[in-house]
Amino acid sequence: MTANIGTIDRAIRLVLGLALLAAPFLSGLAMFESGAATVVSVIAGIVMVATSTMKFCPLYRIVGVQTCKL
């Protein structure tokens, strides 16, 4: 896997991923009362954090986007 995520993109993904992971458990929002919203938020957060740490996004590869400098 060749890196295709740049530094700023990685930072944004990490912050957003951590927020998505924490939101269902810390926010107290009514939308997280259902199990489906919690599951979607946690899965999206895990994907965001994982792609940030691996510096690789499969969707970027498919679309042909690269935010890192070669």
C-alpha positions as CSV (number, residue, x, y, z in Angstrom):
1,M,0.0,0.0,0.0
2,T,1.4,3.3,-1.1
3,A,0.5,6.3,1.2
4,N,-2.2,8.5,-0.4
5,I,-3.2,10.6,2.6
6,G,-1.4,13.8,3.5
7,T,-0.6,15.3,6.9
8,I,-3.5,17.7,7.1
9,D,-5.9,15.1,5.8
10,R,-4.6,12.6,8.4
11,A,-5.1,15.1,11.2
12,I,-8.6,15.9,10.2
13,R,-9.5,12.2,9.9
14,L,-8.1,11.5,13.3
15,V,-9.9,14.3,15.1
16,L,-13.2,13.5,13.3
17,G,-12.8,9.8,13.9
18,L,-12.2,10.3,17.6
19,A,-15.2,12.6,17.8
20,L,-17.4,10.0,16.0
21,L,-16.2,7.3,18.5
22,A,-16.9,9.5,21.5
23,A,-20.2,11.1,20.5
24,P,-22.6,8.2,21.2
25,F,-21.2,7.7,24.7
26,L,-20.5,11.3,25.8
27,S,-22.9,13.6,24.0
28,G,-26.2,12.5,25.4
29,L,-27.9,13.4,22.1
30,A,-31.3,11.9,21.5
31,M,-30.2,10.5,18.1
32,F,-27.9,8.1,19.8
33,E,-30.8,6.5,21.9
34,S,-31.3,4.1,19.0
35,G,-28.7,1.4,18.5
36,A,-28.4,2.0,14.8
37,A,-27.0,5.5,15.1
38,T,-24.5,4.4,17.7
39,V,-23.3,1.5,15.5
40,V,-22.9,3.7,12.4
41,S,-21.1,6.4,14.3
42,V,-18.6,3.9,15.9
43,I,-18.0,2.1,12.6
44,A,-17.4,5.4,10.8
45,G,-15.0,6.5,13.6
46,I,-13.0,3.3,13.4
47,V,-12.6,3.6,9.7
48,M,-11.5,7.2,10.0
49,V,-9.0,6.5,12.7
50,A,-7.7,3.4,10.8
51,T,-7.2,5.2,7.5
52,S,-5.5,8.0,9.3
53,T,-3.0,5.7,11.0
54,M,-2.3,3.6,7.9
55,K,-1.9,6.7,5.7
56,F,-3.9,4.9,3.1
57,C,-7.5,5.3,1.9
58,P,-8.9,2.6,-0.4
59,L,-11.6,5.0,-1.7
60,Y,-9.0,7.6,-2.6
61,R,-7.2,4.8,-4.6
62,I,-10.4,4.0,-6.5
63,V,-11.2,7.6,-7.3
64,G,-7.5,8.5,-8.0
65,V,-7.2,11.2,-5.3
66,Q,-3.9,11.7,-3.5
67,T,-3.4,14.3,-0.8
68,C,0.2,13.5,0.1
69,K,3.3,14.9,-1.6
70,L,5.4,12.4,-3.5
